[in-house]
Amino acid sequence: MRSKYVFIPVLLLAWAALAQVPIDPRTSVKVNFPNDSPLSLVSADWGETRATARGGALVLDLHTSLSLKNSGARRIRSVTLLVLAQEVTPGGKASVAVPSLNVASGETFPVRVDLRLLRPLTPNTGPLVEVKLDGILFDDLSFFGPNRLNSRRTMTAWELEAQRDRKYFKSVLEARGPEALRQDVVASLARQAERPRLDLQMARSGRATAAGAGQELKLAFLKLGDSPVEAISGEALVAGNEMRAPRLDIRNLSKREVDYIEIGWILEDRAGRQFLAGAMPAELKLAPGAASQVQQETSLRFNSRTGPPLAIRSIKGYVSQVQFASGDTWIPSRASLEAARLLGTVAPSAEELRLTELYRKRGLTALVEELKKF
Amino acid sequence: MKHPSESELALMAGGELGLFDKHRVRRHLDQCPDCRATSLAFARDRELVRDWAGELPANLNWNRLAMEMKANIHVGIEADQCVAAVGRGFAFGSRQVVALASAVLTVVLGFWLNLPQPAPAPVAEKAGVTLEATGAGIELKQDNRSLTLLNPGSEPVAVSVNMQGVLRARYVDSETGHVTITNVYAQ
């Protein structure tokens, strides 16, 4: 009797095969680097890249590992790749960056790109995804690339953080020996594990949810001793787990013109938990001693992955980055972060992550050897 | 020819059959005078019951009547199943018909889903753009379209948002040990 129904799973399999839209990564995904780029694509492993029809939509799951080669003479510290899917999200884009590299001339390194596109079924008229080079930062802080994402500024800050944290771990090793370094790295791993995780939702020029109108909350600011810019005061609208339209007044304390600042936000909820929520950047022209107001028409909603629902009680800000008109960049020192008790709240730098992961995987000897390379 | 059951004919007379069953039974009634007569009889009975309803005595025990009606319906259904088990000489049973219909439907649906559909009108740039960080990754959504940078098998160490419209997640690649930072932009 059962044999009569064997054709059902066979037909279902046939349907499943029909639902898998054939996709050729070579035509659906385009990797495009400039001809004069000191970075070249050696190979691309497309792994389990596939497209599936779901309802009236096409779902593209792209999983690739690009093998890139440093064809230039200088050592590469960071790379940012721009990922464009204009048909899917007009005006929207994404990027994948790999900081804390140390790639010598002629060496290769992998960059993984895992993404999913969801869009209405339409005749395919070109590549669904385009991967382009946005920038390369070298060990002398020089830069190559179109810089559409302002990746030069971002990667420079990452590299300064890397230099700061390497210097810190080296100083611990030199002053107090390998055992002290081990203790410091274990403490860092513990901080990383204890950092609370947040789910975030952001909407520009509007509210992220239909929560109530909310109340205006005065912002508090942490003073980092060596900061060239001071945040004087600020307000934001807060309703439950939602924060809207933050506004703040800042002053340039330095003797140099400032053209970019970033303020980091730390939320505290009614349960006393602290979360690093993100940053408020502002491009401006701030003469020495001058003050200015910065405002963003943005709504943010936060959800805690663990524990009770998040209800914002207070918001603290601190100056996390300053770029001067000369091109120099300031970031907080490790000592000032520690003094402001921010080390446990702010995200560890990419270099601290890399070094602690190296210790976790390969032990103290490998970490000491790595620090000696710089 | 397979005849509909009496319960199906009764439901047909009352207009209570489902869409596909109604179509199937109606086609059968067009060709089968016996079933058509039975269906008409059910319809007449229905009209008679409706007429008599106004003449029912006021002291009628409705609960008892309902129980008797339920019992009669069950007896009728069971009797119909007994007759069906003996067989009416059909080459193709109802299970096979249902299985074949389901399979044909799934194949047709699969084929239809793969047909290129007309693209909707382009939405206004930046209208309704949201950025979202979830357990799966960081996502840029606009209407019925989305672009998600997926977590590469591990939880991000840090997720943060830049209020100019950038959502960022930071991972350590467990295979290479490299730190990878993914961003989606709503600008």
Interface residues (C-beta under 8 A of the other chain):
Chain A: K4 Y5 F7 I8 L11 L12 A14 W15 A16 L18 A19 V21 A53 R54 G55 G56 A57 V83 A85 V88 T89 P90 G91 G92 K93 A94 S95 V96 A97 V98 P99 S100 L101 F109 P110 V111 R112 D114 L115 R116 L117 L118 R119 P120 L121 T122 P123 L149 Q192 R195 R197 L198 D199 L200 Q201 M202 A203 R204 S205 A208 P246 E262 L276 A277 G278 A279 M280 P281 Q296 T298 L300 R305 A347 P348 A350 E351 L353 R354 E357 L358 K361
Chain B: Q96 A99 S102 A103 T106 V107 L109 G110 F111 L113 N114 L115 P116 Q117 P118 A119 P120 P122 V123 E125 K126 V129 T130 L131 E132 A133 T134 G135 G137 L140 Q142 N144 R145 S146 L147 T148 L149 L150 N151 P152 E155 V157 A158 V159 S160 V161 N162 M163 Q164 G165 L167 R170 V172 D173 T176 G177 H178 V179 T180 I181 T182 N183 V184 Y185 A186 Q187
